[in-house]
Amino acid sequence: MNKNIRKFTIIVSSLIISASLFAACGNKNQIKENNKTTKTEYKSEGNEYFTDIKWLEENIDNEKLVLLDARNNKDYDKGHIKGAINAPWQGFANMTGKSGDKGWGVLQDEKALSEKFSKLGIDKTKNVVVYGNKDGWGEDGRLVWMFKMAGIDAKMLNGGFDLWKAEKKETTNEIKEPKSTNYKVEKLNNDFTITTEELKSKADKVKIIDTRTKEEYEGATKFGEARGGHLPKAISLPFTEVYNGDGTIKTKEELEKIFKDAGLKKEDEIVTYCTAGIRSAHFALILKDNGYDKVKNYDASFYEWAGDSSNPLEK
């Protein structure tokens, strides 16, 4: 295995030993089981954010494919899709210091991301597909959000690893050795994100969506947050609401009803947040896929907001 990739994997693994890092963006088994599936609505053709299992199976050996497993390293080691490279979100984030510190957990800069992407064999000629699982925290969405900011075309696999296994597709324990590239991220597109300072300056002009659980919204501090509650006037829309029980995404008609019932309009400026910007990145892409173009993910999210006692909270 390539020494750089092994080093990268070891670093990522060491970062995710703490259970709080896994828990920071949600709890397992939050998704209500049902028999619905919307696989056909999220085909690869013409979709900016999703691809489907049929497309992946047909292109699994394509040299232009870079397949990333966004789950934690323990789940990856138990079995993954052929050719997938393990890439937890922590490996692309600033993990210096502790949660609540300013800038903790946010996306790394262009130089650092260029090095990471190059080691993973990524450049603009590749088809990047990312998958997670239904009991995760939207890590696949977090990575795709990151790639969109970096100018790389990337898509989530609708249904993720759960649906792949449920359909009895091939899994493996073998680790693929990527072919390194020399990709340079010129400039991150900040249209996809917002800082604490920016959010505070326009809080009255945007609709804020809290994608955490209802318990967190109402004040529970499960993951080491400095304080409990939610941002003023935030609307509670748990990110698990977008999923069916099998891990596929609900139909656009169902999602549109959820968004309209929450008072959202296509022309609204929207900001999503969670605990560390993971669930909310995923949710932001779902909104974009449904035509809510003026949406941004608050990357620093509740950890940073609650960490500053001068920032107001509601319960």
Backbone bond lengths (Angstrom), bond angles and torsions (degrees), N, CA, C in turn:
res aa  C-N    CA-C-N  psi(-1)  N-CA   C-N-CA  omega(-1)  CA-C   N-CA-C  phi
1 M - - - 1.455 - - 1.517 109.75 -
2 N 1.345 117.47 141.91 1.447 122.76 179.65 1.526 110.50 -55.50
3 K 1.345 116.83 130.19 1.463 120.70 -175.36 1.524 111.90 -61.92
4 N 1.331 116.45 -36.66 1.457 119.41 -179.57 1.525 111.48 -65.29
5 I 1.348 115.50 -41.45 1.459 119.16 179.11 1.516 110.82 -67.17
6 R 1.347 117.17 -41.72 1.454 120.41 177.49 1.522 110.72 -60.80
7 K 1.353 116.24 -42.44 1.460 120.21 178.41 1.522 110.19 -62.40
8 F 1.340 115.94 -43.48 1.454 121.16 178.73 1.520 110.58 -59.91
9 T 1.348 116.06 -44.12 1.462 120.66 -179.10 1.522 111.19 -64.95
10 I 1.330 116.63 -41.22 1.464 120.54 179.52 1.519 110.85 -63.48
11 I 1.341 116.28 -42.37 1.458 120.18 179.49 1.512 110.48 -62.46
12 V 1.340 115.80 -45.87 1.465 119.98 179.43 1.515 110.77 -61.87
13 S 1.337 116.03 -42.90 1.469 120.21 -178.93 1.516 111.17 -60.67
14 S 1.336 116.36 -40.92 1.462 120.12 -179.25 1.512 111.30 -66.82
15 L 1.329 116.42 -29.81 1.445 119.90 -179.20 1.515 112.30 -73.43
16 I 1.322 116.88 -24.15 1.464 118.91 -172.51 1.512 113.41 -106.64
17 I 1.321 116.47 17.74 1.460 119.87 176.41 1.525 110.27 -65.55
18 S 1.320 116.11 -40.46 1.463 120.07 -177.68 1.512 111.02 -65.45
19 A 1.323 116.35 128.12 1.470 119.92 -178.52 1.513 111.84 -64.17
20 S 1.329 116.57 -27.14 1.456 118.48 -177.98 1.497 111.84 -65.33
21 L 1.313 117.18 -27.83 1.458 119.25 -179.76 1.513 110.25 -69.76
22 F 1.324 117.18 -36.78 1.453 119.60 177.18 1.521 109.78 -71.18
23 A 1.330 114.99 -40.59 1.456 119.40 -174.34 1.507 112.88 -76.33
24 A 1.318 117.86 -14.76 1.451 121.68 -171.11 1.511 114.04 -59.26
25 C 1.290 118.95 -16.79 1.462 119.07 -177.65 1.505 113.23 -126.22
26 G 1.320 118.12 25.71 1.456 118.27 171.83 1.501 114.07 143.85
27 N 1.308 116.26 171.87 1.454 122.13 176.95 1.508 110.41 -111.88
28 K 1.327 116.18 151.31 1.453 119.82 177.32 1.526 110.98 -73.32
29 N 1.335 113.33 160.39 1.462 121.30 175.48 1.525 113.22 60.37
30 Q 1.339 117.27 32.66 1.459 120.07 177.42 1.520 111.02 -86.95
31 I 1.312 118.49 -17.27 1.452 121.66 -172.25 1.524 109.99 -86.10
32 K 1.314 116.22 125.42 1.458 120.46 179.27 1.521 109.72 -71.68
33 E 1.311 116.30 130.85 1.457 120.33 -179.72 1.527 110.09 -73.06
34 N 1.319 116.19 137.53 1.452 121.87 170.98 1.512 107.95 -151.48
35 N 1.294 116.65 175.77 1.461 120.42 -174.67 1.517 113.29 -97.46
36 K 1.330 116.52 7.89 1.451 119.21 -178.52 1.522 111.57 -75.67
37 T 1.305 114.87 152.55 1.460 120.74 172.88 1.520 107.96 -148.85
38 T 1.324 116.78 142.39 1.460 120.14 -179.18 1.522 109.77 -128.51
39 K 1.311 115.25 39.49 1.466 119.96 -176.98 1.523 112.02 -59.61
40 T 1.327 116.72 -38.17 1.460 119.38 -172.78 1.521 112.99 -73.04
41 E 1.321 118.01 -20.19 1.457 119.78 -176.72 1.524 112.69 -81.86
42 Y 1.294 117.78 -13.20 1.455 120.91 -176.15 1.524 111.60 -119.62
43 K 1.326 115.85 49.40 1.455 120.81 176.84 1.518 110.03 -70.89
44 S 1.321 115.04 161.13 1.454 120.56 -176.22 1.524 112.79 -65.09
45 E 1.317 116.63 -40.47 1.459 120.48 -175.18 1.520 111.40 -64.99
46 G 1.325 115.43 124.45 1.455 120.74 174.74 1.516 114.86 76.10
47 N 1.309 118.65 6.58 1.453 121.06 179.16 1.521 109.83 -111.74
48 E 1.318 116.17 126.48 1.461 121.34 -175.36 1.519 113.08 -80.21
49 Y 1.336 117.15 -22.21 1.461 119.71 -170.61 1.524 115.02 -118.36
50 F 1.330 118.15 -13.77 1.458 120.54 -175.91 1.521 112.43 -132.77
51 T 1.305 114.89 152.36 1.456 121.88 165.33 1.523 107.24 -131.56
52 D 1.328 116.76 174.13 1.456 120.30 -174.59 1.527 111.14 -121.00
53 I 1.304 115.84 166.64 1.464 121.57 -176.85 1.524 111.85 -62.49
54 K 1.316 117.33 -37.83 1.465 120.25 179.69 1.538 110.43 -59.46
55 W 1.331 116.79 -46.13 1.458 120.23 179.90 1.529 110.50 -62.86
56 L 1.331 117.12 -43.98 1.460 120.23 -178.23 1.523 110.69 -63.67
57 E 1.318 117.00 -43.28 1.457 119.87 -179.67 1.534 110.99 -61.70
58 E 1.324 116.50 -37.59 1.467 120.54 -179.41 1.523 112.58 -73.96
59 N 1.324 117.69 -22.13 1.465 121.97 -175.75 1.523 113.65 -114.97
60 I 1.320 117.54 12.29 1.456 122.02 -172.89 1.528 113.29 -59.16
61 D 1.347 117.41 -29.32 1.465 120.80 -178.55 1.528 112.86 -102.41
62 N 1.306 117.06 8.45 1.463 121.24 -179.76 1.528 109.97 -70.67
63 E 1.312 117.29 129.16 1.459 121.59 -178.33 1.524 112.51 -65.25
64 K 1.312 116.53 -19.13 1.464 120.27 -179.81 1.535 112.53 -84.92
65 L 1.338 116.02 -5.25 1.461 119.59 -178.82 1.527 111.08 -88.08
66 V 1.327 116.16 131.14 1.466 122.05 167.72 1.521 106.42 -117.15
67 L 1.334 116.23 110.57 1.456 122.57 -176.76 1.523 109.93 -103.19
68 L 1.317 116.55 122.59 1.461 121.37 -176.36 1.522 110.98 -115.32
69 D 1.318 115.48 132.19 1.455 123.40 175.39 1.524 107.31 -97.80
70 A 1.336 116.79 110.52 1.461 121.21 -174.33 1.523 113.45 -87.20
71 R 1.315 117.98 2.09 1.463 121.21 179.56 1.523 110.73 -73.34
72 N 1.328 116.85 171.89 1.463 119.24 177.77 1.529 110.68 -70.84
73 N 1.302 116.27 163.50 1.466 120.97 -172.18 1.535 112.89 -64.50
74 K 1.343 117.48 -30.77 1.462 119.67 179.89 1.529 111.13 -66.43
75 D 1.335 116.07 -43.78 1.467 119.17 177.68 1.521 110.68 -66.17
76 Y 1.311 116.68 -39.34 1.468 121.37 178.73 1.528 110.76 -60.33
77 D 1.336 115.67 -44.28 1.458 120.00 -177.68 1.524 112.89 -66.62
78 K 1.322 117.37 -24.49 1.470 120.80 178.22 1.522 112.06 -73.54
79 G 1.310 116.67 -18.46 1.454 121.21 -179.42 1.511 110.86 149.70
80 H 1.326 116.01 140.28 1.457 120.79 -177.88 1.524 109.58 -149.44
81 I 1.318 116.24 173.22 1.456 120.84 178.92 1.528 109.12 -71.51
82 K 1.314 115.34 141.50 1.463 121.40 -179.40 1.528 111.24 -50.35
83 G 1.340 115.36 130.26 1.460 121.12 176.10 1.512 115.12 83.96
84 A 1.341 117.37 -2.47 1.461 120.08 -177.56 1.530 111.57 -76.34
85 I 1.308 115.65 142.73 1.464 123.57 176.61 1.520 107.85 -108.00
86 N 1.315 117.53 132.66 1.460 120.86 -179.60 1.533 110.06 -73.33
87 A 1.341 116.15 128.10 1.467 120.08 -177.13 1.527 110.28 -146.95
88 P 1.341 118.70 73.48 1.462 121.44 176.48 1.528 111.00 -62.32
89 W 1.312 116.38 151.43 1.472 121.31 -174.99 1.521 112.65 -61.37
90 Q 1.350 116.87 -29.89 1.468 119.20 -176.56 1.533 112.83 -60.31
91 G 1.343 116.29 -27.16 1.457 119.63 -178.96 1.510 114.06 -69.84
92 F 1.338 117.30 -10.29 1.462 121.72 -179.56 1.528 111.69 -115.88
93 A 1.326 116.23 10.31 1.464 120.66 -175.12 1.525 110.93 -119.25
94 N 1.309 115.66 161.03 1.455 122.05 176.60 1.524 108.83 -80.27
95 M 1.321 116.94 106.18 1.451 120.92 -177.99 1.532 112.21 -105.60
96 T 1.323 116.61 16.75 1.467 121.05 178.21 1.524 109.81 -73.91
97 G 1.309 116.80 134.96 1.455 120.91 -179.03 1.521 110.99 86.61
98 K 1.321 115.96 -141.97 1.467 120.53 -176.57 1.514 109.95 -138.23
99 S 1.326 115.57 162.71 1.453 119.89 178.41 1.528 109.88 -58.52
100 G 1.316 115.51 136.77 1.458 121.17 -176.87 1.512 112.33 101.81
101 D 1.353 116.73 -23.85 1.458 119.50 174.92 1.528 108.67 -68.31
102 K 1.309 116.56 147.66 1.453 120.30 179.79 1.532 110.04 -61.97
103 G 1.320 116.62 126.78 1.453 121.10 178.17 1.513 115.11 87.31
104 W 1.343 117.70 -3.56 1.468 119.54 -179.97 1.518 109.64 -71.13
105 G 1.342 116.00 133.57 1.453 121.77 175.18 1.516 115.22 83.06
106 V 1.339 117.66 -4.64 1.461 118.55 -178.38 1.530 110.35 -82.45
107 L 1.311 115.14 164.03 1.455 121.77 -177.54 1.524 111.54 -59.52
108 Q 1.334 115.97 139.25 1.456 121.04 178.04 1.523 110.96 -68.37
109 D 1.330 116.39 171.05 1.462 120.25 -176.99 1.524 111.88 -82.34
110 E 1.332 115.56 178.36 1.458 121.87 -174.51 1.524 112.89 -59.53
111 K 1.327 116.81 -41.17 1.461 119.98 -177.73 1.527 111.50 -64.01
112 A 1.324 115.90 -47.92 1.465 120.33 -179.01 1.525 111.01 -64.35
113 L 1.316 116.68 -42.34 1.463 120.07 -179.99 1.521 111.42 -66.65
114 S 1.316 117.12 -36.05 1.469 120.23 177.78 1.520 110.69 -58.89
115 E 1.317 116.85 -43.31 1.465 121.79 179.38 1.518 111.02 -65.57
116 K 1.328 116.88 -43.70 1.467 121.02 -178.81 1.532 110.59 -65.11
117 F 1.323 115.94 -46.69 1.469 120.16 -178.56 1.526 110.79 -62.94
118 S 1.329 116.21 -40.84 1.470 120.12 -179.06 1.520 111.06 -63.20
119 K 1.327 117.38 -41.12 1.459 120.88 179.34 1.528 112.05 -66.03
120 L 1.320 115.94 -27.27 1.460 120.29 179.25 1.525 112.36 -86.40
121 G 1.318 116.75 -1.06 1.457 120.69 178.09 1.510 114.01 80.93
122 I 1.322 116.12 24.76 1.458 121.03 -175.72 1.520 111.53 -97.74
123 D 1.319 115.53 136.67 1.458 122.19 166.49 1.530 106.78 -154.41
124 K 1.320 117.16 -176.37 1.463 120.32 -173.55 1.526 113.69 -72.66
125 T 1.323 117.74 -7.90 1.464 120.24 178.26 1.526 111.68 -87.56
126 K 1.333 117.25 -9.28 1.457 121.14 -173.81 1.526 112.01 -92.10
127 N 1.337 114.32 152.78 1.458 121.33 169.83 1.524 107.34 -96.87
128 V 1.323 116.69 106.96 1.461 121.06 -177.58 1.526 109.68 -94.45
129 V 1.332 115.66 124.55 1.463 121.85 176.77 1.526 107.91 -123.82
130 V 1.324 116.13 134.04 1.460 121.64 -177.81 1.527 108.96 -122.44
131 Y 1.333 116.37 139.01 1.464 118.82 175.57 1.517 111.01 -131.97
132 G 1.322 114.90 153.61 1.454 122.49 174.84 1.511 108.37 -131.85
133 N 1.347 117.32 -145.97 1.461 120.36 173.02 1.521 109.94 -143.99
134 K 1.319 116.12 166.46 1.459 120.16 -171.93 1.529 112.97 -71.77
135 D 1.310 118.00 -19.87 1.458 120.99 177.62 1.527 111.81 -95.31
136 G 1.317 116.23 11.94 1.458 120.54 178.42 1.515 111.59 -89.78
137 W 1.323 115.21 -153.71 1.465 120.55 -174.52 1.525 111.86 -128.66
138 G 1.336 114.99 28.17 1.450 118.11 179.22 1.511 113.30 76.53
139 E 1.349 116.28 27.16 1.463 119.46 -178.38 1.525 112.67 -61.38
140 D 1.330 116.40 -30.99 1.462 118.68 177.54 1.523 110.36 -63.39
141 G 1.335 116.07 -40.95 1.459 120.45 176.74 1.516 112.40 -65.46
142 R 1.320 116.06 -37.83 1.467 119.95 178.05 1.525 110.70 -59.84
143 L 1.333 117.14 -45.23 1.460 119.99 -179.35 1.521 111.58 -67.81
144 V 1.329 117.49 -41.48 1.458 119.51 179.18 1.528 110.15 -65.11
145 W 1.323 117.32 -40.98 1.470 121.55 174.17 1.525 110.32 -54.98
146 M 1.341 116.62 -45.64 1.460 122.07 178.79 1.527 111.34 -60.90
147 F 1.331 116.31 -46.36 1.465 119.77 -178.91 1.523 111.50 -64.57
148 K 1.327 117.17 -38.32 1.461 119.83 177.37 1.531 110.19 -61.49
149 M 1.314 116.84 -40.39 1.461 120.58 177.42 1.521 111.58 -62.97
150 A 1.332 116.20 -32.09 1.458 121.70 -177.09 1.526 112.75 -89.81
151 G 1.330 117.23 2.50 1.454 120.29 177.75 1.506 115.19 82.65
152 I 1.319 117.54 18.13 1.468 122.15 -179.54 1.522 109.56 -106.88
153 D 1.315 116.33 132.08 1.462 120.87 177.63 1.523 109.08 -74.74
154 A 1.309 116.83 118.53 1.460 121.65 -179.23 1.516 108.86 -141.79
155 K 1.343 116.31 152.67 1.454 121.57 -178.70 1.515 110.80 -137.66
156 M 1.330 115.34 152.26 1.456 121.88 172.74 1.521 109.32 -87.12
157 L 1.318 116.10 148.50 1.459 121.43 174.38 1.521 108.45 -87.30
158 N 1.315 117.12 112.71 1.460 120.39 -179.70 1.533 110.15 -63.58
159 G 1.320 115.73 124.37 1.463 121.08 -177.69 1.512 113.17 95.37
160 G 1.341 116.35 -22.34 1.454 121.23 174.58 1.515 115.40 56.08
161 F 1.327 114.89 -154.53 1.454 120.98 -175.77 1.524 112.12 -67.40
162 D 1.337 116.78 -32.43 1.466 120.34 -179.18 1.522 111.49 -60.95
163 L 1.330 116.40 -47.46 1.448 120.03 -178.73 1.525 110.68 -69.71
164 W 1.325 116.69 -35.91 1.471 120.72 177.33 1.527 110.14 -58.06
165 K 1.321 116.60 -46.20 1.468 120.87 178.93 1.525 111.31 -69.43
166 A 1.339 116.75 -40.88 1.461 120.66 -178.69 1.527 111.17 -61.00
167 E 1.332 116.76 -31.37 1.455 120.67 178.36 1.527 112.13 -90.76
168 K 1.361 114.73 11.17 1.468 122.67 174.10 1.537 112.83 58.33
169 K 1.328 114.66 39.87 1.451 119.70 174.51 1.529 109.36 -81.34
170 E 1.317 116.09 161.53 1.464 121.76 -174.24 1.531 112.32 -67.28
171 T 1.332 115.61 135.16 1.463 121.67 171.67 1.527 108.32 -124.56
172 T 1.319 115.64 165.03 1.459 120.03 -175.67 1.520 110.36 -151.58
173 N 1.326 116.40 165.66 1.463 122.46 171.51 1.528 111.10 -108.82
174 E 1.312 116.17 -0.78 1.456 120.39 -179.32 1.525 110.88 -71.49
175 I 1.326 115.62 143.87 1.458 121.35 -178.77 1.525 109.53 -105.73
176 K 1.313 115.89 125.15 1.459 120.55 -178.76 1.527 110.65 -80.63
177 E 1.323 116.30 141.73 1.463 121.31 176.37 1.528 108.53 -98.52
178 P 1.320 118.03 110.35 1.466 120.36 -178.16 1.530 111.47 -69.70
179 K 1.314 115.21 155.97 1.456 120.81 172.34 1.524 107.61 -95.17
180 S 1.318 116.18 114.83 1.461 120.61 -174.86 1.523 111.88 -61.87
181 T 1.312 114.96 148.96 1.461 121.83 175.19 1.525 108.32 -118.14
182 N 1.296 115.76 -174.38 1.464 121.01 176.94 1.520 108.11 -127.72
183 Y 1.330 114.87 56.32 1.461 120.06 -173.70 1.527 111.21 -84.74
184 K 1.308 116.12 139.60 1.458 121.08 179.15 1.522 109.79 -122.24
185 V 1.312 115.70 123.48 1.455 121.27 173.54 1.523 107.43 -80.34
186 E 1.316 116.60 110.36 1.467 119.97 -175.55 1.522 111.43 -69.51
187 K 1.326 116.37 -51.05 1.460 120.60 -178.81 1.513 109.54 -159.56
188 L 1.313 116.76 131.58 1.459 120.81 177.56 1.522 110.14 -72.59
189 N 1.327 115.64 139.65 1.461 121.89 -179.87 1.525 109.16 -85.65
190 N 1.311 116.94 104.45 1.456 121.04 -175.94 1.522 113.90 -78.07
191 D 1.347 116.71 4.16 1.459 118.99 173.65 1.527 111.25 -67.15
192 F 1.339 116.26 -14.43 1.460 120.87 -178.25 1.535 112.56 -93.73
193 T 1.330 117.86 -4.61 1.464 118.62 -173.05 1.529 110.83 -144.30
194 I 1.327 115.43 170.10 1.460 121.35 179.03 1.530 108.32 -148.44
195 T 1.321 116.55 143.28 1.461 121.33 179.85 1.525 110.01 -91.26
196 T 1.327 115.53 169.59 1.466 120.49 177.34 1.516 110.97 -59.89
197 E 1.319 116.74 -44.62 1.462 120.88 -178.05 1.522 111.04 -63.24
198 E 1.324 116.33 -42.66 1.467 120.19 179.13 1.520 111.23 -65.18
199 L 1.314 116.42 -41.34 1.461 120.40 -179.45 1.530 110.50 -64.39
200 K 1.312 117.38 -42.17 1.466 121.19 179.50 1.529 111.13 -62.67
201 S 1.328 116.43 -35.54 1.469 120.59 -176.76 1.524 112.88 -73.88
202 K 1.337 117.21 -21.59 1.461 119.70 -177.58 1.519 112.69 -129.24
203 A 1.314 116.74 25.42 1.465 121.22 -176.61 1.524 112.42 -58.57
204 D 1.337 117.65 -31.41 1.454 120.98 -178.61 1.530 112.42 -81.40
205 K 1.335 117.05 -8.18 1.461 120.89 -175.82 1.528 112.80 -104.95
206 V 1.326 116.86 -7.58 1.469 120.06 -176.22 1.526 110.43 -120.52
207 K 1.321 115.22 159.09 1.461 120.75 170.91 1.522 107.42 -98.95
208 I 1.319 115.42 125.64 1.462 121.47 -174.02 1.530 109.48 -103.63
209 I 1.327 115.11 126.64 1.465 121.33 -179.00 1.521 110.33 -109.48
210 D 1.321 116.36 122.06 1.461 122.97 175.89 1.525 107.36 -93.37
211 T 1.337 116.67 111.07 1.470 120.57 -175.03 1.528 112.77 -94.51
212 R 1.327 117.30 9.50 1.460 120.92 177.48 1.532 110.35 -78.22
213 T 1.315 116.27 -179.35 1.460 120.32 177.26 1.529 110.42 -69.93
214 K 1.324 115.40 162.25 1.462 120.36 178.25 1.522 110.88 -60.31
215 E 1.341 116.75 -36.54 1.468 120.87 -179.67 1.524 111.21 -63.28
216 E 1.318 116.12 -42.81 1.470 119.91 177.96 1.525 110.32 -65.21
217 Y 1.311 115.54 -42.52 1.469 120.79 -179.91 1.523 110.46 -57.94
218 E 1.333 115.93 -37.74 1.464 120.62 -176.34 1.522 113.35 -85.48
219 G 1.351 117.15 -1.65 1.460 118.33 171.82 1.512 117.19 129.62
220 A 1.342 117.89 -6.56 1.467 119.88 -179.68 1.530 110.23 -64.99
221 T 1.321 115.91 136.84 1.472 121.59 176.75 1.522 107.66 -115.60
222 K 1.315 116.53 90.73 1.457 122.70 -173.60 1.520 113.36 -93.96
223 F 1.330 117.47 -16.79 1.459 119.71 -167.62 1.525 113.29 -129.48
224 G 1.314 116.41 31.55 1.456 119.93 175.91 1.516 114.33 81.91
225 E 1.334 118.18 20.15 1.457 120.49 177.13 1.530 109.94 -65.68
226 A 1.321 116.61 147.04 1.460 120.63 -178.98 1.525 111.76 -67.85
227 R 1.332 115.88 -32.59 1.469 121.67 179.36 1.524 109.00 -145.15
228 G 1.324 116.14 164.55 1.448 120.40 178.23 1.514 111.82 -108.89
229 G 1.325 115.79 163.96 1.450 120.83 178.97 1.514 111.14 123.96
230 H 1.328 116.17 -157.29 1.456 120.93 178.34 1.521 110.30 -144.28
231 L 1.321 116.40 164.35 1.451 121.12 178.63 1.522 109.64 -64.39
232 P 1.324 118.06 146.11 1.465 121.13 -178.73 1.530 112.45 -53.65
233 K 1.329 115.65 132.81 1.466 124.82 177.34 1.534 113.80 66.79
234 A 1.333 117.45 10.94 1.464 119.94 179.88 1.522 110.46 -66.87
235 I 1.335 115.36 143.52 1.458 122.79 177.34 1.525 108.73 -97.24
236 S 1.321 117.62 130.21 1.465 121.18 -179.93 1.523 110.44 -82.31
237 L 1.346 116.07 116.14 1.462 122.74 175.35 1.529 107.72 -140.82
238 P 1.331 118.35 84.42 1.468 120.75 -179.11 1.515 112.19 -53.47
239 F 1.327 117.28 135.34 1.460 120.46 -173.97 1.528 112.57 -63.93
240 T 1.323 117.70 -21.79 1.461 120.32 178.95 1.518 112.32 -67.11
241 E 1.337 117.95 -14.95 1.460 121.48 179.65 1.524 112.56 -64.94
242 V 1.337 117.85 -18.21 1.473 119.48 -177.24 1.524 111.95 -83.35
243 Y 1.346 118.10 -9.89 1.461 121.86 -173.62 1.517 113.68 -99.69
244 N 1.335 114.88 149.75 1.461 122.43 162.08 1.529 108.05 -85.86
245 G 1.320 116.17 170.77 1.453 120.68 -178.93 1.509 114.35 -63.88
246 D 1.340 117.47 -24.45 1.467 119.96 -178.96 1.521 112.95 -90.11
247 G 1.333 115.72 5.41 1.470 119.16 177.66 1.511 114.18 92.49
248 T 1.329 117.84 -4.42 1.460 119.96 175.22 1.526 109.93 -79.75
249 I 1.333 115.25 162.42 1.455 120.51 179.53 1.526 109.71 -84.86
250 K 1.327 116.32 140.68 1.456 120.85 178.84 1.527 110.73 -60.61
251 T 1.319 115.57 161.34 1.460 119.84 179.11 1.523 110.19 -63.18
252 K 1.311 114.94 156.90 1.463 119.04 179.56 1.523 111.22 -64.62
253 E 1.308 117.13 -31.09 1.462 120.71 176.32 1.529 110.62 -64.66
254 E 1.335 116.75 -43.54 1.469 120.64 178.31 1.519 110.85 -65.69
255 L 1.322 116.21 -42.32 1.462 120.12 -179.80 1.522 111.33 -65.63
256 E 1.320 116.43 -40.19 1.459 119.96 179.76 1.520 111.20 -60.97
257 K 1.325 116.80 -37.50 1.464 120.07 177.75 1.526 110.32 -65.29
258 I 1.343 116.82 -42.32 1.464 121.00 178.28 1.523 110.47 -59.72
259 F 1.320 115.87 -45.56 1.463 120.01 -177.03 1.532 111.44 -69.03
260 K 1.320 116.91 -41.83 1.464 120.14 179.83 1.520 110.86 -67.11
261 D 1.337 116.63 -40.10 1.460 120.07 178.08 1.521 111.42 -62.36
262 A 1.327 116.35 -26.47 1.468 121.13 178.14 1.526 111.93 -84.01
263 G 1.339 115.74 -2.54 1.458 119.57 177.50 1.514 115.00 89.04
264 L 1.327 117.24 17.67 1.456 120.41 -179.04 1.523 111.24 -89.59
265 K 1.328 115.07 143.28 1.455 122.40 175.63 1.529 108.88 -124.49
266 K 1.334 115.67 152.92 1.461 120.30 -176.38 1.527 112.25 -59.62
267 E 1.312 116.92 -30.21 1.468 119.96 -177.38 1.527 113.39 -85.91
268 D 1.325 117.69 -4.97 1.469 121.10 -178.56 1.529 112.18 -67.82
269 E 1.328 115.32 146.09 1.461 120.92 165.27 1.523 106.17 -84.16
270 I 1.319 116.94 124.07 1.462 121.75 -173.21 1.517 110.25 -124.70
271 V 1.317 116.43 140.40 1.469 122.52 174.30 1.516 108.01 -124.86
272 T 1.328 116.57 127.66 1.467 120.87 176.14 1.526 109.83 -104.84
273 Y 1.328 116.32 146.93 1.466 119.46 174.56 1.516 109.72 -147.68
274 C 1.329 115.84 159.94 1.469 122.53 171.26 1.514 107.08 -139.28
275 T 1.311 118.12 -136.77 1.455 120.54 179.14 1.521 111.03 -86.95
276 A 1.340 116.42 -42.32 1.466 120.63 -177.43 1.523 113.26 -135.64
277 G 1.327 117.38 18.73 1.461 120.53 174.70 1.517 115.38 82.22
278 I 1.331 118.08 19.37 1.460 121.19 -178.30 1.529 110.61 -97.93
279 R 1.319 116.57 -61.58 1.462 120.28 175.41 1.525 110.61 -54.98
280 S 1.328 115.54 -40.10 1.467 119.72 -175.84 1.519 112.43 -70.91
281 A 1.336 118.25 -29.92 1.465 120.75 174.95 1.517 109.68 -65.33
282 H 1.324 115.68 -44.72 1.464 121.41 177.83 1.524 110.19 -59.77
283 F 1.326 116.58 -47.36 1.460 121.81 -177.83 1.524 110.92 -63.66
284 A 1.329 116.42 -37.66 1.466 120.58 179.01 1.523 110.88 -61.26
285 L 1.332 117.38 -39.49 1.460 120.60 178.70 1.528 111.45 -68.25
286 I 1.330 116.63 -36.27 1.461 120.17 176.95 1.532 109.49 -62.51
287 L 1.313 116.25 -42.78 1.460 120.17 177.27 1.526 110.83 -61.96
288 K 1.328 116.35 -45.05 1.464 120.29 178.83 1.525 111.07 -60.60
289 D 1.307 116.24 -41.54 1.459 120.80 -179.53 1.526 111.64 -63.85
290 N 1.328 115.91 -21.40 1.458 120.90 179.16 1.528 112.72 -101.62
291 G 1.323 116.75 13.97 1.456 120.39 173.00 1.514 116.22 92.16
292 Y 1.328 117.35 8.76 1.460 120.97 175.57 1.538 107.43 -91.74
293 D 1.314 114.93 83.98 1.463 120.61 -168.45 1.533 114.05 -77.02
294 K 1.331 116.68 -22.30 1.463 119.68 -176.01 1.526 110.99 -94.82
295 V 1.319 116.27 51.50 1.461 120.51 -178.94 1.523 110.05 -116.78
296 K 1.324 115.53 140.42 1.458 121.85 177.98 1.525 109.63 -130.83
297 N 1.324 115.50 147.28 1.454 121.42 175.81 1.522 109.19 -93.73
298 Y 1.331 116.21 126.82 1.469 121.64 175.62 1.522 106.86 -81.48
299 D 1.317 115.64 95.23 1.463 122.35 -171.62 1.526 112.23 -60.05
300 A 1.318 117.93 -48.17 1.474 121.25 -177.51 1.523 111.46 -67.60
301 S 1.311 116.46 -30.47 1.460 125.13 171.68 1.530 115.23 52.36
302 F 1.342 115.22 -154.24 1.458 119.88 -168.12 1.523 113.00 -65.54
303 Y 1.320 117.67 -32.43 1.459 119.40 178.55 1.523 111.02 -53.51
304 E 1.338 115.86 -51.65 1.463 118.84 -177.16 1.523 111.73 -72.37
305 W 1.340 116.85 -40.30 1.459 119.72 -178.97 1.533 110.74 -61.66
306 A 1.322 116.84 -48.83 1.459 120.65 -178.94 1.514 112.35 -70.65
307 G 1.330 116.79 -23.66 1.460 121.10 -179.24 1.511 113.94 -70.91
308 D 1.311 117.00 -16.44 1.474 122.14 178.24 1.517 107.35 -106.84
309 S 1.306 117.09 109.72 1.475 121.44 -174.40 1.515 113.51 -63.91
310 S 1.334 117.75 -14.60 1.455 120.12 179.08 1.524 112.41 -80.37
311 N 1.336 117.28 -12.41 1.460 120.72 178.85 1.524 109.88 -83.42
312 P 1.317 118.07 128.49 1.473 121.07 -176.42 1.537 111.93 -72.29
313 L 1.329 115.75 149.33 1.453 123.36 175.91 1.528 109.42 -134.32
314 E 1.317 115.82 154.90 1.450 122.09 174.52 1.534 109.16 -123.56
315 K 1.328 116.66 157.67 1.461 121.98 174.35 1.520 109.27 -132.08
